Amino acid sequence: MNNGLVNAIIAYIMWGVLPLYWKLFDEVPAGEILSHRVVWSFVFMGILVAVQRRWGDMKRIAASRSLLLSLAASGLLIAANWLIFIWAVNNGHVVETSLGYYLNPLLNVLLAVVFLREKPNRGQWLAIAIAGAAVLIIAIDYGRFPWIAISLAVSFGLYGLAKKKIVQDASVGLLSETAVVLPLALGYWIYLAAAGKTTAWTLPPSMFVELLLSGVVTALPLLFFARAAARMTLSALGFVQYIGPTIMLLLSVFVFKESVSPVLLVGFALIWTALVVYATASVRSTKLAKVS
């Protein structure tokens, strides 16, 4: 659990600062950025798996239809999440992306109860209720249906559930997921070249090298997340996730200069109150379990 918690914290800090990276390419269309992200993630993970000498695991995956289908589903879910996130960041919606990842832990709890039969205790339910109220306040204050936030929460929540269901090494699993969407990314490259709409390949050399690093930037937090998902309950993993959107929210205010209302700050305070309540209830539950 402790090892899982450390991996989760590292993953969510990395994801929290990602808007700074994607803002470097705000002149490149989101779909094109996504295609490069998929290709270079596949290349990076292929090198990593080769160094680990785990290509034999890939052969076993190819021989299992059920595992292939599960990895295909998780690959498509994370690709959809990437596309929405990149588009939102580069079109000035960082506040709404943070709202999406504030929503995600609540969805994680729901998915954990429905699909994994996890049973939160009273204190944890209270924390969930407080966080839910906070997100509702934020959404109402936002003034319109937050489709970006909902889409990000649902896609990443289902991705987390899929990772809980897949018993597979983190690096091999991520290589398989990127392999699933690799043909789509390469096909999009061909389409852009044929239509004369390529943007990324015309970037200055230094910026193109930064785009090549999107494979590393993408893969590292996902590797930490996969290790965390294997060691933590889905609901606990979801609450640690508040680290990421909190960093995004701070970036949106102090770096990207997006407007934030006083109501949003109240919601922010309620969410952190929920975190404290959840953590306290979890610690007490663990101590009682040890005593019994």
TORTOR-364848 format. One record per residue: x, y, z of N, C-alpha, C in turn; residue in three letters. Coordinates in steps of 0.1 Angstrom, whole numbers. Each point is the difference from the previous one (the first is absolute). Layout:
// TORTOR-364848
nxx:nyy:nzz:caxx:cayy:cazz:cxx:cyy:czz:rest
X:Y:Z:X:Y:Z:X:Y:Z:ALA
...
This chain:
// TORTOR-364848
nxx:nyy:nzz:caxx:cayy:cazz:cxx:cyy:czz:rest
8:-12:0:-8:12:0:9:13:0:MET
10:0:9:9:11:0:7:3:-13:ASN
5:-12:-6:6:1:-13:-9:5:-10:ASN
-13:-4:1:-10:4:-10:-3:15:2:GLY
0:5:12:-3:14:3:11:9:-6:LEU
12:-4:2:12:7:-5:-1:1:-15:VAL
-3:-11:-7:-1:0:-14:-12:9:-5:ASN
-11:-1:7:-11:9:-3:3:15:1:ALA
7:4:11:3:14:2:9:4:-11:ILE
10:-8:-4:9:4:-11:-7:2:-13:ILE
-9:-10:-3:-8:1:-12:-8:13:-1:ALA
-7:3:11:-9:11:-1:7:14:1:TYR
12:0:5:7:13:0:5:2:-15:ILE
4:-11:-6:4:1:-15:-12:5:-8:MET
-11:-6:2:-12:3:-8:-4:15:3:TRP
2:4:13:-4:14:3:7:10:-7:GLY
13:-2:-3:8:10:-7:0:-2:-15:VAL
-7:-10:-5:0:-2:-15:-5:11:-8:LEU
-10:8:5:-4:12:-9:11:9:-4:PRO
10:1:9:12:8:-4:7:-5:-13:LEU
0:-13:-1:7:-7:-11:-9:2:-13:TYR
-13:-3:1:-8:0:-12:-2:14:-5:TRP
1:10:9:-1:14:-5:11:4:-9:LYS
11:-8:0:11:3:-9:-4:-2:-15:LEU
-11:-8:-2:-4:-3:-14:-14:5:-3:PHE
-3:12:6:-14:5:-2:-3:3:-14:ASP
10:1:-9:-3:3:-14:-2:-13:-9:GLU
2:-12:7:-2:-13:-7:-13:-5:4:VAL
-9:-4:-10:-13:-6:3:1:-11:10:PRO
-10:-2:8:0:-10:11:1:-14:-6:ALA
-7:-3:-11:0:-13:-6:14:-4:-5:GLY
7:10:-5:14:-3:-5:9:-2:12:GLU
-1:8:11:8:-2:12:-3:-14:5:ILE
-13:-4:1:-3:-13:5:7:-11:-9:LEU
0:1:-13:6:-10:-8:15:-1:3:SER
7:11:2:14:-1:4:1:-6:14:HIS
-9:4:8:1:-6:14:-1:-15:0:ARG
-9:-5:-8:-1:-15:-1:12:-6:-6:VAL
5:5:-11:11:-6:-7:13:0:9:VAL
3:11:5:12:1:8:-1:-7:14:TRP
-12:-1:5:-2:-9:12:3:-14:-4:SER
-5:-4:-11:2:-14:-5:15:-3:-1:PHE
7:10:-7:15:-2:-2:7:-1:14:VAL
-4:9:9:7:1:13:-3:-13:8:PHE
-12:-5:0:-4:-12:7:6:-12:-7:MET
1:0:-13:7:-11:-7:14:-2:4:GLY
7:12:1:14:-1:5:1:-5:14:ILE
-9:5:9:0:-4:14:-2:-15:1:LEU
-10:-5:-7:-3:-14:1:11:-8:-6:VAL
7:5:-10:12:-8:-6:11:0:11:ALA
2:11:6:11:0:11:-3:-9:11:VAL
-13:-1:4:-5:-9:10:-1:-15:-5:GLN
2:-2:-13:-1:-13:-6:-13:-7:3:ARG
-11:8:-3:-13:-6:3:-9:-1:-12:ARG
7:-1:-12:-8:-2:-12:-8:-13:0:TRP
5:-10:8:-8:-12:1:-13:2:6:GLY
-2:10:9:-13:3:6:-9:5:-11:ASP
5:8:-10:-8:5:-11:-6:-12:-8:MET
8:-10:-2:-5:-12:-7:-11:-7:7:LYS
1:0:14:-11:-6:7:-13:8:0:ARG
2:13:0:-12:9:-2:-7:-2:-13:ILE
9:-1:-11:-6:-2:-13:-8:-14:-1:ALA
4:-9:8:-7:-13:0:-12:-1:8:ALA
-3:11:8:-12:0:8:-10:10:-5:SER
-11:-5:-5:-10:9:-6:-6:9:10:ARG
-4:-5:12:-6:8:11:9:11:4:SER
13:-3:2:10:10:4:2:10:-10:LEU
0:-4:-13:1:10:-11:-12:9:0:LEU
-12:-5:2:-12:9:0:1:10:11:LEU
4:-5:12:1:9:12:10:11:-3:SER
12:-4:-5:10:10:-3:-4:10:-11:LEU
-8:-5:-10:-5:8:-10:-10:11:5:ALA
-8:-5:10:-10:9:6:7:11:8:ALA
10:-4:8:8:10:8:8:9:-9:SER
5:-5:-11:8:8:-9:-9:11:-6:GLY
-12:-3:-5:-9:9:-6:-5:11:10:LEU
-2:-5:13:-5:9:10:11:11:3:LEU
12:-5:2:11:10:3:3:9:-11:ILE
-1:-5:-13:2:9:-11:-11:11:-1:ALA
-12:-4:3:-11:10:0:2:10:11:ALA
5:-4:11:3:9:11:11:10:-4:ASN
10:-5:-6:12:8:-5:-5:11:-9:TRP
-8:-4:-10:-5:9:-10:-8:12:6:LEU
-10:-4:9:-8:10:6:9:10:9:ILE
9:-6:7:9:8:9:8:10:-8:PHE
7:-5:-11:9:8:-8:-9:12:-6:ILE
-11:-4:-6:-9:11:-6:-4:10:11:TRP
-4:-5:11:-5:10:11:11:9:4:ALA
12:-5:3:11:8:4:4:10:-10:VAL
1:-4:-13:5:9:-10:-11:10:-5:ASN
-13:-2:6:-10:10:-4:-5:7:13:ASN
8:1:10:-3:8:12:-10:-5:9:GLY
-1:-13:2:-9:-6:9:6:-8:11:HIS
11:5:6:8:-7:10:-9:-2:13:VAL
-8:11:3:-8:-1:12:-10:-12:-2:VAL
-6:-1:-12:-9:-11:-1:6:-14:0:GLU
13:-1:-5:7:-13:1:2:-3:15:THR
3:10:8:2:-3:14:-13:-5:6:SER
-11:6:-4:-13:-4:5:-3:-15:-4:LEU
4:-3:-12:-1:-14:-4:7:-10:9:GLY
12:4:4:8:-10:8:-4:1:15:TYR
-7:11:4:-7:0:13:-12:-9:0:TYR
-7:-1:-11:-12:-9:-1:5:-14:0:LEU
11:-3:-6:4:-14:-2:1:-9:12:ASN
5:5:12:0:-9:12:-14:-4:4:PRO
-10:9:-1:-14:-4:3:-5:-11:-9:LEU
4:1:-13:-4:-10:-9:7:-13:3:LEU
13:1:4:8:-12:4:-7:-8:11:ASN
-5:8:10:-7:-7:11:-12:-7:-5:VAL
-8:7:-8:-12:-7:-6:3:-12:-8:LEU
11:0:-8:4:-11:-8:5:-11:10:LEU
7:4:10:5:-10:10:-11:-8:7:ALA
-10:8:4:-11:-6:7:-8:-10:-10:VAL
-3:5:-12:-8:-8:-9:7:-12:-6:VAL
13:2:-4:7:-10:-8:10:-9:9:PHE
6:7:10:10:-7:8:-5:-4:14:LEU
-12:3:3:-6:-3:13:8:6:12:ARG
6:11:-2:7:7:11:-11:7:9:GLU
3:0:13:-10:6:9:6:11:9:LYS
-2:12:-4:5:11:8:-6:0:14:PRO
7:5:10:-6:1:14:-7:13:1:ASN
-6:3:12:-8:12:1:7:13:-2:ARG
12:0:6:9:12:-2:3:3:-15:GLY
3:-11:-7:3:1:-14:-12:5:-8:GLN
-12:-5:3:-12:4:-6:-2:15:3:TRP
3:4:12:-2:15:3:9:8:-8:LEU
13:-5:-2:9:8:-8:-5:0:-15:ALA
-5:-11:-4:-5:0:-14:-12:10:-2:ILE
-9:1:11:-11:9:-1:5:15:0:ALA
10:3:8:6:13:0:6:4:-13:ILE
7:-9:-6:7:2:-12:-11:2:-11:ALA
-10:-9:0:-11:1:-10:-7:14:1:GLY
-2:5:12:-7:13:1:9:11:-5:ALA
13:-2:2:10:10:-5:0:1:-15:ALA
0:-12:-6:0:-1:-15:-13:6:-6:VAL
-11:-3:7:-13:5:-4:0:15:0:LEU
5:6:11:1:15:1:9:6:-11:ILE
11:-7:-3:9:5:-10:-7:-1:-14:ILE
-7:-11:-2:-6:-2:-13:-11:11:-3:ALA
-8:2:11:-11:10:-1:6:14:-3:ILE
11:3:8:6:13:-2:6:2:-14:ASP
4:-11:-6:7:0:-13:-10:6:-11:TYR
-13:-2:2:-10:6:-8:-4:-7:-13:GLY
6:-12:-3:-5:-8:-11:4:-14:2:ARG
-5:-9:-8:3:-14:2:15:-3:-3:PHE
7:-5:10:14:-1:-1:4:-13:-8:PRO
-2:0:-13:2:-12:-8:14:-5:0:TRP
10:10:0:14:-4:1:3:-8:13:ILE
-5:6:11:2:-6:13:-6:-14:1:ALA
-13:-1:-5:-7:-13:0:8:-10:-8:ILE
4:4:-12:7:-10:-9:13:-4:5:SER
7:9:6:13:-4:6:-2:-9:12:LEU
-10:2:9:-2:-8:11:-5:-14:-4:ALA
-9:-1:-9:-5:-13:-4:11:-8:-7:VAL
7:6:-10:10:-8:-7:12:-5:9:SER
4:9:10:11:-4:8:-5:-10:11:PHE
-12:2:5:-6:-9:10:-1:-14:-6:GLY
-5:-1:-12:-2:-13:-6:14:-6:-3:LEU
10:8:-3:14:-4:-2:5:-6:12:TYR
-2:7:12:5:-5:13:-7:-14:3:GLY
-13:-1:-3:-7:-13:3:6:-11:-9:LEU
3:3:-13:6:-9:-9:14:-5:5:ALA
8:9:6:13:-3:5:-1:-9:12:LYS
-11:1:8:-2:-8:12:-3:-15:-5:LYS
-7:-1:-12:-4:-12:-5:11:-8:-7:LYS
10:7:-5:11:-6:-8:11:-3:9:ILE
4:-13:1:11:-4:8:12:-1:-10:VAL
8:10:-1:11:1:-10:11:9:5:GLN
12:-3:-3:11:9:3:-3:14:-6:ASP
4:11:8:-3:13:-4:5:4:-13:ALA
13:-3:-3:6:4:-12:-5:-7:-12:SER
-2:-13:2:-5:-9:-11:-15:4:-3:VAL
-8:3:10:-13:4:-2:-1:13:-7:GLY
8:10:3:0:13:-6:4:-1:-15:LEU
10:-8:-3:4:-3:-14:-11:-5:-8:LEU
-7:-10:6:-12:-6:-7:-11:10:-2:SER
-2:9:9:-11:10:-1:4:10:-12:GLU
12:4:0:4:9:-11:1:-7:-13:THR
3:-13:0:0:-7:-13:-14:-1:-6:ALA
-10:0:9:-14:-1:-5:-4:12:-8:VAL
4:12:5:-3:12:-7:10:5:-10:VAL
12:-7:-1:11:4:-9:-5:1:-14:LEU
-7:-10:-6:-5:1:-14:-8:12:-2:PRO
-9:4:9:-8:12:-1:9:12:-1:LEU
10:1:8:9:11:0:8:1:-13:ALA
5:-11:-5:8:0:-12:-9:3:-12:LEU
-13:-5:1:-9:3:-11:-3:15:-1:GLY
-1:6:12:-2:15:1:12:7:-6:TYR
12:-4:3:12:6:-7:-1:-1:-15:TRP
-4:-11:-5:-1:-2:-15:-11:10:-5:ILE
-11:1:7:-11:9:-4:5:15:0:TYR
7:4:10:5:14:1:10:3:-11:LEU
9:-10:-3:9:2:-11:-6:1:-13:ALA
-10:-9:-3:-7:1:-13:-8:13:-1:ALA
-6:5:11:-8:12:-1:9:13:1:ALA
13:-2:2:8:12:2:-2:8:12:GLY
-5:-7:11:-3:7:12:9:-3:12:LYS
12:-5:-3:10:-3:10:5:12:7:THR
0:0:13:5:12:7:12:-4:8:THR
0:-11:7:10:-4:9:14:-1:-6:ALA
0:-6:-13:13:-2:-7:6:13:-4:TRP
-7:11:0:6:13:-4:4:8:12:THR
-1:-6:12:5:7:12:15:3:0:LEU
5:10:7:14:1:2:6:-12:6:PRO
13:-3:-4:6:-13:5:-1:-2:15:PRO
3:11:8:0:-1:14:-14:-4:5:SER
-11:6:-6:-13:-3:5:-4:-14:-5:MET
4:-4:-11:-3:-14:-5:6:-10:9:PHE
12:3:5:6:-10:10:-8:0:13:VAL
-5:11:4:-9:1:11:-13:-9:-2:GLU
-5:0:-12:-11:-8:-4:3:-15:0:LEU
12:-3:-4:5:-14:1:0:-5:14:LEU
2:9:9:1:-4:15:-14:-3:5:LEU
-11:3:-8:-13:-3:5:-2:-15:3:SER
8:-8:-6:-1:-15:4:4:-2:14:GLY
11:6:4:5:-1:14:-10:7:9:VAL
-4:12:-3:-9:8:8:-14:-8:2:VAL
-4:-7:-10:-12:-7:1:1:-13:8:THR
11:-7:-3:2:-14:6:3:0:14:ALA
8:9:5:5:-1:14:-11:1:10:LEU
-9:10:-1:-11:1:10:-9:-12:-1:PRO
-3:-5:-12:-8:-12:-2:6:-13:6:LEU
13:-1:0:7:-11:6:-2:1:15:LEU
2:12:6:-2:1:14:-14:-3:4:PHE
-10:5:-8:-14:-2:2:-3:-15:0:PHE
5:-7:-10:-3:-14:-1:5:-8:13:ALA
12:4:5:5:-7:12:-8:4:12:ARG
-5:12:0:-9:5:12:-13:-8:-1:ALA
-6:-1:-12:-13:-7:-2:1:-14:5:ALA
11:-6:-2:2:-15:4:0:-1:15:ALA
3:10:8:3:-1:14:-10:7:9:ARG
-9:9:-6:-9:8:7:-15:-4:-4:MET
-9:3:9:-14:-1:-4:-3:11:-10:THR
-10:-2:-9:-4:10:-10:-4:13:7:LEU
-8:-1:11:-5:12:6:11:8:7:SER
9:-7:6:12:7:7:8:6:-11:ALA
2:-7:-11:8:6:-11:-6:13:-5:LEU
-13:0:-1:-7:11:-5:2:13:9:GLY
0:-2:13:2:12:8:14:5:0:PHE
10:-8:-2:13:5:-2:1:9:-12:VAL
-9:-3:-10:0:7:-12:-2:15:1:GLN
-6:4:11:-2:15:2:12:8:-1:TYR
12:-6:2:13:7:-1:1:6:-14:ILE
-4:-8:-11:2:4:-13:-9:12:-4:GLY
-13:0:2:-8:12:-3:3:12:8:PRO
5:-2:13:3:11:8:12:8:-6:THR
10:-8:-5:11:7:-7:-5:7:-13:ILE
-9:-7:-7:-5:6:-13:-8:13:3:MET
-8:0:11:-7:11:4:9:12:3:LEU
11:-3:8:9:11:3:7:5:-12:LEU
3:-9:-10:6:5:-12:-9:8:-8:LEU
-13:-4:0:-10:8:-8:-1:14:5:SER
1:2:13:-1:13:6:12:9:-1:VAL
12:-6:4:12:8:2:9:0:-13:PHE
-2:-10:-9:9:-1:-12:-8:4:-12:VAL
-12:-7:-2:-8:3:-12:-10:11:1:PHE
-1:6:13:-9:11:2:-14:-2:-3:LYS
-6:-12:2:-14:-2:-2:-7:5:12:GLU
-13:5:-2:-7:5:11:-6:-11:9:SER
1:3:13:-5:-10:10:-9:8:10:VAL
-12:-5:2:-10:8:8:2:-4:15:SER
-5:8:9:1:-3:15:-7:-14:3:PRO
-11:-3:-8:-7:-12:2:9:-12:-3:VAL
8:1:-10:9:-11:-3:10:-2:11:LEU
5:11:6:9:-1:12:-7:-7:12:LEU
-13:3:2:-7:-7:10:-1:-15:-3:VAL
-3:-4:-12:0:-14:-4:13:-6:2:GLY
11:7:-4:14:-5:2:2:-3:15:PHE
-4:9:9:2:-2:15:-8:-13:4:ALA
-13:-1:-5:-8:-12:4:7:-13:-5:LEU
6:0:-11:6:-12:-6:12:-4:9:ILE
8:10:4:11:-4:9:-5:-4:14:TRP
-12:5:4:-6:-5:13:-4:-14:-2:THR
-5:-4:-11:-4:-13:-3:12:-9:0:ALA
11:5:-5:13:-8:0:4:-4:14:LEU
0:10:9:4:-2:14:-9:-10:6:VAL
-14:2:-2:-9:-10:6:2:-14:-5:VAL
2:-1:-13:2:-13:-6:13:-7:5:TYR
11:8:1:13:-5:5:-2:-5:14:ALA
-6:8:9:-2:-3:14:-8:-13:1:THR
-11:-1:-8:-9:-12:1:8:-12:-5:ALA
8:1:-10:8:-11:-5:10:-5:10:SER
7:9:7:10:-3:10:-7:-8:11:VAL
-11:5:5:-8:-6:11:-4:-14:-4:ARG
-5:-1:-12:-4:-13:-5:11:-10:-1:SER
12:4:-4:11:-9:0:5:-4:14:THR
-1:9:9:4:-3:14:-10:-10:6:LYS
-13:2:-2:-10:-10:5:2:-14:-6:LEU
3:0:-13:2:-13:-7:12:-7:6:ALA
11:7:4:12:-6:6:-4:-6:14:LYS
-7:8:7:-4:-4:14:-8:-13:0:VAL
-10:0:-10:-9:-12:0:7:-12:-6:SER
